[in-house]
Amino acid sequence: MNDDETVELADLVRDNDLMGIRLWLAEHPPYAIADELVRMDHNQAIVPFRLLDKDRELEVFEELDLPQQQAILMGLRDGAFRELLEEMDPDDRARLIGEVPAKIATRALAGLSPSERRMTAALLGYPEGSVGRYMTPETVLLHRDLTVGRALEVVRAKGADAETVYTLPVVDGGRRLAGMVQLSDLVTSDQDTLLKDLVDVFAPRVRATEPAEGAARLMQEANLVALPVVDSEERFVGLLTFDDALELIEAADSEDIARQSGASPVNTHYVAVGVLRLARARSVWLLLLIVASTLTVNVMQGFEATLEQVTALALFVPMLTGTGGNVGSQSATAIVRALAVGEVRLRDLPKVAWKESRVGFLLGLMLAAVALVIGSFLVGPEIAVAVAASVVVICTWAAVIGSTMPLLARRVGVDPAVVSAPLVSTLVDATGLLIYFTIARAVLGI
């Protein structure tokens, strides 16, 4: 979508051109409409939303982020409010109600039909952030003793009310999950074949109380369209579908990126976020990091006498701290990513530290050669040797710190992204200076 289209919709809303708004809405898909609504003031956005056809209203609403959904709901009359919530998928509705203020949540639950209220209440009963909050209970269950022909009849009869029929759960008489069967296998098999001969008994499954992000990563790793969710007794309770898994991964990755940059996650569309909220999200970590950076000042004060004797040493402080911070940040980012996708585990810490130390050493040798040439030209060979040796040690140390801190953070229950790039860089700055001045003293005989 280009900027002209954005201006056009905004102008139509400002001019209260209802016919023009209807035409614009008819020409654009739900995701594009949602993106435009997010970019508008909430009082303006409600106007085109109310003009949507009923069959598209829900599609657009489900494309919005939670803050925008809340704003839209607050602008709807009671009848439209109840109708919209009633038509939502149970998992989407449960997450929305779980985020809104208690007054709106009570109003929302009271307006639902008894069956939808029961499903929503059941999902809200699971811990926040668990798979149970994201799974759909609207599925087609097949008994393992059915034939393929009978199973297809069940799918045709109940499939319209299910969120997905491409992957179907197969259960025994006690509703315990026996495995999964693909719809493609059903339609290509003989009608008299028993489901128990087709079911994949080794299909991955997760408990409803397990973290939702881990389940989404499992789906990504195993290339699943849907992941069955069971209770503590292995009874089937729902499916985590690929669209919800994608949203979970996107949200987790966005949060990690924010924390790696030294900011708190905002979790909403950038255009819709106010200046004060953005500043608040970034200010906390900046305050913490500026306090932490006083370590560097203390190190400089401790070696003030050394600097007075050889003032040329100060020329290379920015280069060494920057290089160490960059190497540490690279290692931290790589390990945070590897942790997120399950490529490394806590028990891999020694292996990770050993690998990254060698990587840092090789990088240090390469950069030290450059530093030696530049230093010899600027300040002479003795100081250049001190700088080159410092580069090797600092790069090795920074790689070890950057790779182990996320793993240690995970060990004590802290989000690894929190202790990534900015914090690692600050720590490496202080320790890097300590390494530099210690080596310089030894080389120069100060």
C-alpha positions as CSV (number, residue, x, y, z in Angstrom):
1,M,0.0,0.0,0.0
2,N,1.4,3.4,-0.9
3,D,1.2,6.7,1.0
4,D,-1.4,8.1,-1.4
5,E,-3.9,5.4,-0.3
6,T,-3.2,6.2,3.4
7,V,-3.9,9.9,2.8
8,E,-6.9,9.1,0.8
9,L,-8.6,7.1,3.6
10,A,-7.7,9.7,6.2
11,D,-9.1,12.5,4.0
12,L,-12.3,10.5,3.5
13,V,-12.8,10.1,7.2
14,R,-12.0,13.7,8.0
15,D,-14.5,14.8,5.3
16,N,-17.1,12.4,6.6
17,D,-17.4,11.0,3.0
18,L,-19.3,7.8,3.9
19,M,-19.8,6.7,0.4
20,G,-16.1,7.2,-0.4
21,I,-15.2,5.2,2.7
22,R,-17.4,2.3,1.7
23,L,-15.9,2.2,-1.8
24,W,-12.3,2.3,-0.3
25,L,-13.1,-0.5,2.1
26,A,-14.6,-2.6,-0.7
27,E,-11.4,-2.3,-2.7
28,H,-9.0,-3.4,0.1
29,P,-8.3,-6.8,1.9
30,P,-8.9,-7.1,5.7
31,Y,-5.2,-6.9,6.6
32,A,-4.7,-3.7,4.6
33,I,-7.8,-2.1,6.2
34,A,-6.6,-3.1,9.7
35,D,-3.2,-1.5,9.0
36,E,-4.9,1.8,8.0
37,L,-7.2,1.7,11.1
38,V,-4.2,1.4,13.4
39,R,-2.6,4.5,11.8
40,M,-5.7,6.6,12.7
41,D,-7.0,8.1,15.9
42,H,-9.3,5.8,17.7
43,N,-12.3,8.1,17.3
44,Q,-11.7,8.3,13.6
45,A,-11.0,4.5,13.2
46,I,-14.4,3.6,14.6
47,V,-16.2,5.3,11.6
48,P,-14.8,3.1,8.8
49,F,-15.0,0.1,11.1
50,R,-18.8,0.5,11.5
51,L,-19.2,0.8,7.8
52,L,-17.7,-2.6,7.1
53,D,-19.9,-5.4,5.9
54,K,-20.7,-7.9,8.6
55,D,-18.9,-10.7,6.9
56,R,-15.6,-8.6,6.8
57,E,-16.0,-6.9,10.2
58,L,-14.7,-9.9,12.1
59,E,-11.8,-10.5,9.7
60,V,-10.6,-6.9,10.1
61,F,-11.0,-6.9,13.9
62,E,-8.9,-10.1,14.3
63,E,-6.1,-8.4,12.3
64,L,-5.8,-5.6,14.8
65,D,-3.5,-5.6,17.8
66,L,-5.1,-6.0,21.3
67,P,-4.9,-2.2,22.1
68,Q,-6.7,-1.4,18.9
69,Q,-9.3,-4.1,19.5
70,Q,-10.0,-2.7,22.9
71,A,-10.5,0.8,21.5
72,I,-12.8,-0.5,18.8
73,L,-14.9,-2.4,21.3
74,M,-15.3,0.7,23.5
75,G,-16.7,2.6,20.5
76,L,-19.4,0.0,19.6
77,R,-23.0,-0.1,20.8
78,D,-24.1,-3.0,23.0
79,G,-25.6,-5.0,20.2
80,A,-22.6,-4.7,17.9
81,F,-20.3,-5.3,20.9
82,R,-22.0,-8.6,21.8
83,E,-22.3,-9.8,18.2
84,L,-18.6,-9.2,17.4
85,L,-17.4,-11.1,20.5
86,E,-19.8,-13.9,19.9
87,E,-18.4,-14.5,16.4
88,M,-14.7,-14.4,17.5
89,D,-12.7,-17.6,17.8
90,P,-12.6,-18.8,21.4
91,D,-8.9,-18.5,21.7
92,D,-8.8,-15.0,20.3
93,R,-11.7,-13.9,22.5
94,A,-10.1,-15.3,25.6
95,R,-6.8,-13.5,25.0
96,L,-8.7,-10.2,24.4
97,I,-10.8,-10.6,27.5
98,G,-7.8,-11.5,29.5
99,E,-6.1,-8.2,28.6
100,V,-9.0,-5.7,28.9
101,P,-10.0,-3.9,32.1
102,A,-12.2,-5.9,34.5
103,K,-15.3,-3.8,33.7
104,I,-15.0,-4.5,30.0
105,A,-14.2,-8.2,30.6
106,T,-17.4,-8.6,32.8
107,R,-19.5,-6.9,30.1
108,A,-18.0,-9.1,27.4
109,L,-18.6,-12.4,29.3
110,A,-22.1,-11.4,30.2
111,G,-23.0,-10.8,26.6
112,L,-21.9,-14.2,25.3
113,S,-24.1,-17.2,24.8
114,P,-23.8,-20.0,27.4
115,S,-21.7,-22.3,25.2
116,E,-19.3,-19.6,24.1
117,R,-19.0,-18.3,27.7
118,R,-18.1,-21.8,28.9
119,M,-15.4,-22.2,26.3
120,T,-14.0,-18.7,27.0
121,A,-14.0,-19.3,30.8
122,A,-12.2,-22.6,30.3
123,L,-9.4,-21.0,28.3
124,L,-9.1,-18.1,30.8
125,G,-8.6,-20.8,33.5
126,Y,-5.1,-21.6,32.1
127,P,-2.1,-19.6,33.2
128,E,-1.2,-16.5,31.2
129,G,1.3,-17.2,28.5
130,S,0.5,-20.9,28.4
131,V,-0.6,-22.9,25.4
132,G,-4.1,-23.2,26.9
133,R,-4.7,-19.5,26.3
134,Y,-3.8,-19.8,22.6
135,M,-5.3,-23.2,21.6
136,T,-8.7,-23.6,19.9
137,P,-11.2,-26.0,21.4
138,E,-13.2,-25.9,18.2
139,T,-12.0,-29.1,16.6
140,V,-13.2,-32.2,14.9
141,L,-12.5,-35.3,17.1
142,L,-12.2,-38.7,15.5
143,H,-12.4,-42.0,17.3
144,R,-9.6,-44.4,16.5
145,D,-12.0,-47.3,15.7
146,L,-13.8,-45.4,12.9
147,T,-13.3,-46.3,9.3
148,V,-12.0,-43.7,6.8
149,G,-15.5,-43.4,5.3
150,R,-17.2,-42.8,8.6
151,A,-14.4,-40.3,9.6
152,L,-15.0,-38.3,6.4
153,E,-18.7,-38.1,7.2
154,V,-17.9,-36.7,10.7
155,V,-15.5,-34.1,9.1
156,R,-18.2,-33.0,6.6
157,A,-20.8,-32.8,9.4
158,K,-18.7,-30.9,12.0
159,G,-15.9,-29.3,9.9
160,A,-17.7,-26.0,9.3
161,D,-17.6,-25.2,13.1
162,A,-13.9,-26.2,13.5
163,E,-11.0,-23.8,13.1
164,T,-9.0,-26.3,11.0
165,V,-9.6,-29.8,9.5
166,Y,-6.3,-30.3,7.7
167,T,-4.8,-32.1,10.8
168,L,-7.3,-34.1,12.9
169,P,-6.9,-35.4,16.4
170,V,-7.7,-39.1,17.0
171,V,-8.8,-40.2,20.4
172,D,-9.8,-43.4,22.3
173,G,-12.9,-43.9,24.3
174,G,-11.6,-41.8,27.2
175,R,-10.8,-38.8,25.0
176,R,-7.1,-39.6,25.4
177,L,-5.1,-38.6,22.4
178,A,-4.1,-41.6,20.3
179,G,-2.3,-39.5,17.6
180,M,-3.0,-37.3,14.6
181,V,-4.2,-38.0,11.1
182,Q,-3.9,-35.8,8.0
183,L,-7.0,-35.0,6.0
184,S,-5.0,-35.8,2.8
185,D,-4.5,-39.3,4.1
186,L,-8.2,-39.7,4.7
187,V,-9.3,-38.6,1.2
188,T,-6.7,-40.8,-0.5
189,S,-7.3,-44.0,1.5
190,D,-9.8,-46.8,1.1
191,Q,-13.2,-46.1,2.7
192,D,-13.0,-49.3,4.8
193,T,-9.5,-48.6,6.3
194,L,-9.5,-48.1,10.0
195,L,-8.2,-44.9,11.4
196,K,-6.0,-46.7,13.9
197,D,-4.0,-48.0,10.8
198,L,-3.4,-44.4,9.6
199,V,-2.9,-42.5,12.8
200,D,0.5,-41.0,13.6
201,V,1.0,-42.1,17.2
202,F,4.3,-40.3,17.4
203,A,2.9,-36.9,16.5
204,P,4.3,-34.2,18.9
205,R,2.0,-33.0,21.7
206,V,2.2,-30.5,24.5
207,R,0.5,-30.0,27.9
208,A,-2.0,-27.1,28.1
209,T,0.0,-25.5,30.9
210,E,3.3,-25.4,29.0
211,P,4.7,-22.1,27.7
212,A,3.0,-21.0,24.4
213,E,6.2,-19.8,22.9
214,G,7.9,-23.2,23.3
215,A,5.0,-24.9,21.7
216,A,5.1,-22.5,18.7
217,R,8.8,-23.1,18.3
218,L,8.1,-26.8,18.3
219,M,5.6,-26.4,15.5
220,Q,8.2,-24.4,13.6
221,E,10.9,-27.0,14.1
222,A,8.6,-30.0,13.3
223,N,6.9,-28.2,10.3
224,L,3.4,-28.7,11.8
225,V,0.1,-27.2,10.7
226,A,-1.4,-27.8,14.1
227,L,-0.2,-29.1,17.4
228,P,-2.4,-31.2,19.7
229,V,-2.7,-30.0,23.3
230,V,-3.5,-32.4,26.2
231,D,-4.2,-32.2,29.9
232,S,-2.2,-33.8,32.7
233,E,-4.0,-37.2,31.9
234,E,-3.2,-37.1,28.2
235,R,-6.8,-36.1,27.3
236,F,-7.2,-34.0,24.2
237,V,-8.3,-30.4,25.0
238,G,-7.5,-28.4,21.9
239,L,-5.2,-27.5,19.0
240,L,-2.6,-24.8,18.6
241,T,-2.9,-23.7,15.0
242,F,-0.2,-22.4,12.7
243,D,-1.6,-18.8,12.5
244,D,-1.5,-18.5,16.3
245,A,2.0,-20.0,16.4
246,L,3.2,-17.4,13.9
247,E,1.8,-14.6,16.0
248,L,3.5,-16.1,19.1
249,I,6.9,-16.3,17.4
250,E,6.5,-12.8,16.0
251,A,5.6,-11.4,19.4
252,A,8.5,-13.2,21.1
253,D,11.0,-12.1,18.4
254,S,9.8,-8.5,18.7
255,E,10.2,-8.6,22.4
256,D,13.7,-10.0,22.1
257,I,14.7,-7.4,19.6
258,A,13.4,-4.6,21.9
259,R,15.3,-6.0,25.0
260,Q,18.5,-6.5,23.0
261,S,18.4,-2.9,22.1
262,G,18.0,-1.9,25.7
263,A,14.2,-1.1,25.7
264,S,11.1,-2.5,27.1
265,P,8.7,-4.2,24.6
266,V,5.8,-2.0,23.5
267,N,3.7,-4.8,21.9
268,T,1.7,-2.7,19.6
269,H,1.9,-1.0,16.2
270,Y,4.7,1.6,16.2
271,V,2.5,4.3,14.5
272,A,-0.1,3.9,17.2
273,V,2.3,4.4,20.1
274,G,2.6,7.8,21.8
275,V,5.8,9.6,22.3
276,L,5.6,9.4,26.1
277,R,5.1,5.7,26.0
278,L,8.1,5.2,23.7
279,A,10.3,7.3,25.8
280,R,9.2,5.4,29.0
281,A,9.9,2.1,27.3
282,R,13.5,3.2,26.5
283,S,14.3,5.3,29.6
284,V,14.5,2.6,32.2
285,W,17.3,0.7,30.6
286,L,19.1,3.8,29.6
287,L,19.1,4.9,33.2
288,L,20.4,1.5,34.3
289,L,23.1,1.5,31.7
290,I,24.3,4.9,32.5
291,V,24.7,3.9,36.1
292,A,26.5,0.7,35.0
293,S,28.8,2.7,32.8
294,T,30.2,4.4,35.9
295,L,32.3,1.3,36.2
296,T,34.3,2.5,33.2
297,V,34.8,5.9,34.9
298,N,36.1,4.1,38.0
299,V,38.6,2.1,36.0
300,M,39.9,5.2,34.3
301,Q,40.3,6.9,37.6
302,G,42.2,3.8,38.9
303,F,44.7,4.1,36.1
304,E,45.0,7.9,36.1
305,A,48.7,7.7,37.0
306,T,49.4,5.4,34.1
307,L,47.7,7.8,31.7
308,E,49.6,10.7,33.1
309,Q,52.9,8.9,32.3
310,V,51.8,7.7,28.8
311,T,49.1,9.9,27.6
312,A,49.1,8.2,24.2
313,L,47.3,5.2,25.8
314,A,44.2,7.3,26.0
315,L,44.0,7.5,22.2
316,F,43.1,3.8,21.9
317,V,40.4,3.6,24.6
318,P,37.4,4.3,22.3
319,M,38.7,1.8,19.8
320,L,39.2,-1.0,22.4
321,T,36.0,-0.5,24.2
322,G,34.0,-0.3,21.0
323,T,35.7,-3.4,19.6
324,G,35.1,-5.4,22.8
325,G,31.5,-4.2,23.0
326,N,30.8,-5.2,19.4
327,V,32.3,-8.7,19.7
328,G,30.4,-9.3,23.0
329,S,27.2,-8.1,21.4
330,Q,27.6,-10.3,18.4
331,S,28.1,-13.4,20.7
332,A,25.2,-12.4,22.9
333,T,22.8,-11.9,20.0
334,A,23.9,-15.3,18.4
335,I,23.3,-17.2,21.7
336,V,20.0,-15.4,22.4
337,R,18.8,-16.5,19.0
338,A,20.1,-20.0,19.4
339,L,18.3,-20.3,22.8
340,A,15.0,-19.0,21.3
341,V,15.0,-21.7,18.6
342,G,16.3,-24.5,20.8
343,E,19.7,-24.9,19.2
344,V,21.5,-24.6,22.5
345,R,20.6,-25.6,26.0
346,L,21.8,-24.8,29.5
347,R,24.0,-27.9,29.6
348,D,25.8,-26.7,26.5
349,L,27.3,-23.8,28.4
350,P,30.9,-25.2,28.5
351,K,30.8,-26.1,24.9
352,V,29.4,-22.7,23.9
353,A,32.0,-20.9,26.0
354,W,34.9,-22.9,24.5
355,K,33.6,-22.3,20.9
356,E,33.1,-18.6,21.4
357,S,36.4,-18.1,23.1
358,R,38.1,-19.6,20.0
359,V,36.0,-17.4,17.7
360,G,36.9,-14.3,19.8
361,F,40.6,-15.3,19.7
362,L,40.6,-15.6,15.9
363,L,38.7,-12.3,15.6
364,G,41.2,-10.7,18.0
365,L,44.2,-11.9,16.0
366,M,42.7,-10.4,12.8
367,L,41.9,-7.0,14.4
368,A,45.2,-7.0,16.3
369,A,47.1,-7.1,13.1
370,V,45.3,-3.9,12.0
371,A,45.8,-2.3,15.4
372,L,49.5,-3.1,15.3
373,V,50.0,-1.4,11.9
374,I,47.9,1.7,12.9
375,G,49.5,2.0,16.3
376,S,53.0,1.7,15.0
377,F,52.4,4.5,12.6
378,L,50.7,6.8,15.2
379,V,52.5,6.2,18.5
380,G,55.4,3.8,18.0
381,P,55.9,0.0,18.3
382,E,55.8,-0.4,22.1
383,I,52.4,1.1,22.6
384,A,51.2,-0.6,19.4
385,V,52.2,-4.0,20.8
386,A,50.3,-3.3,24.0
387,V,47.2,-2.3,22.0
388,A,47.5,-5.4,19.8
389,A,47.9,-7.8,22.7
390,S,44.9,-6.1,24.4
391,V,42.7,-6.5,21.4
392,V,43.3,-10.3,21.3
393,V,42.6,-10.7,25.0
394,I,39.6,-8.3,25.0
395,C,38.0,-10.0,22.0
396,T,38.4,-13.4,23.5
397,W,37.0,-12.2,26.9
398,A,34.1,-10.4,25.3
399,A,33.1,-13.4,23.2
400,V,33.0,-15.6,26.4
401,I,31.1,-13.0,28.4
402,G,28.6,-12.4,25.5
403,S,27.9,-16.1,25.0
404,T,27.7,-17.2,28.7
405,M,25.6,-14.4,30.1
406,P,22.4,-15.3,28.2
407,L,22.8,-18.9,29.3
408,L,23.4,-18.0,32.9
409,A,20.4,-15.6,32.8
410,R,18.2,-18.5,31.6
411,R,19.6,-20.6,34.5
412,V,18.4,-18.1,37.1
413,G,15.0,-17.5,35.4
414,V,15.8,-14.1,33.7
415,D,15.0,-13.4,30.1
416,P,18.3,-13.9,28.2
417,A,17.5,-11.0,25.9
418,V,17.6,-8.7,29.0
419,V,21.3,-9.3,29.5
420,S,22.2,-9.2,25.9
421,A,23.8,-6.5,23.8
422,P,23.6,-3.2,25.9
423,L,24.4,-4.8,29.2
424,V,27.2,-7.0,27.8
425,S,28.7,-4.0,26.0
426,T,28.7,-2.0,29.2
427,L,30.3,-4.8,31.2
428,V,32.9,-5.5,28.5
429,D,33.8,-1.8,28.4
430,A,34.8,-1.7,32.0
431,T,36.6,-5.1,32.1
432,G,38.3,-4.3,28.7
433,L,39.9,-1.2,30.1
434,L,41.2,-3.1,33.1
435,I,42.7,-5.6,30.7
436,Y,44.2,-2.9,28.5
437,F,45.9,-0.9,31.2
438,T,47.2,-4.1,32.9
439,I,48.8,-5.3,29.6
440,A,50.1,-1.8,28.9
441,R,51.8,-1.6,32.3
442,A,53.5,-5.0,31.7
443,V,54.6,-4.1,28.2
444,L,55.8,-0.6,28.9
445,G,57.2,-1.5,32.3
446,I,55.3,1.3,34.1
